[in-house]
Amino acid sequence: MRILFDKNVPVGARRFLSGHEVRTFVEMGWHPQLENGELLKAAEAAGFDVMITSDQNIRYQQNLTGRKLALVALGSNIWPIVRDHGAAIASKVDAATRGSYDFIEMQLPPKPRKKDI
């Protein structure tokens, strides 16, 4: 499967997808100002099967009906959080089908409590 990482996805997540061809937005040489709608069209034209993004609003901002590309949205783009969800990322990508959308919930760790003085 050909997978595109949006510019906001930590590249370390590539290691969870070793059985797939993974390219990043930067590796594709696309213009940094490319908007989501144009990015989705470019990804489809380039033959990608899945795009992974951390843009949690993409499903509300773009019409995903009729897309060739599956989308997997991460609940965070912070590497120490994303790295704990490798199995979920691999599972969602493996289960992706043409035009599907899936979201991986990623909770922020609790903030440390201040010690009572």
N, C-alpha and C positions, 0 to 999 in steps of 0.2 A: 504494500500500500504506500502511496506517496503522500507525505504529510508536510504541511507548511506550518511553521511557527510564526505567529504574528509577532510584531516588533516588541510586544510587551511580555513575551513568554521567556522565562529563564532558559538559556540554552542547555543547562545541566539536565533538563527534563528529557533531552535526547537519549540519555542512557536507558530510559525506561522503554524505549521503542526500538530496540536493537534489531528486530526482525523486519523493520520498515525503512524506507528511504525517507530521511528527514532533511528538509532544507529550511533555512531561516529567511525571514523577510530581507535581512541584510545580504545574505548569500545570493539572493535572487537579483540584487542590484536595483530594486525598485525605489522610486522616489520616496523620501521620508514623509512627504506631505500627502501621500496617497490615502484617500478617504476610504472608509470601510466598504462602501458600495463598489468602488473601482477596484479595491483590493480583492473582493470576492470574485469579481469578473476576471481579473488577472489570474487569480489562483485557478479558477476553472479552466481558463484558456491554456494555462501551463500544464494542465492535466493532473492537478492535485486531487486526491480523494477526500482528504480531511484537512481542515485548518484548526489549529489549536490557538486559542486566544485567551487573554485575561480580561477582555472587554465584556463585562457582565451585562451590559446594556445592548449588545449587538442584536439580540433577537427582537428587541423593541424598536431599534433604529432602522433595521433593514427588513425588507420583505424576503423571507427565506423560502417561500413557496416556489416550487419548481427548480430549486437549486440542484446542481449536480454534486456539489460539495457538501460533505457533512461537517458540522461544527461541533467542537468540544470546547466549552468555556470553563476555565479554571476559576475557582473562588478567590484566588490570590495570585499575585505575581512576585511575591517575596520568597526567594529561594529556600530559606530554612523551613518555610511552611509547605511549599510545593514539593520539596524532596521527600516529605513524609507521606505523599500520596501517589507514589510511583505505581503501585499495583492498580489503583483506581484509574489512573491515566491510561495505563496499558489496556485495561479491561474496556474502558469506554471507547478507545480508539479501535480495538479489535471488534467491538460490537457495532461500530458506526456503519450506517447505510446511507446511500445516496440521499441527500437532502435532510438528513436527520440533525437534531440538535440535542446536545446533552450538557448538563452542568454538573461540575464536581464541587460540592460544598467543601470549603476549607476554612475552618474556624481559626481565628487569631488566638494565640495562646493568651491565658489570663494575664492581666497586668500584675506585676508584683505588688503586694500590699506593703504599705509603709508600716514600719515597726512602730508600735506604740512607744512613746517616750516616757 
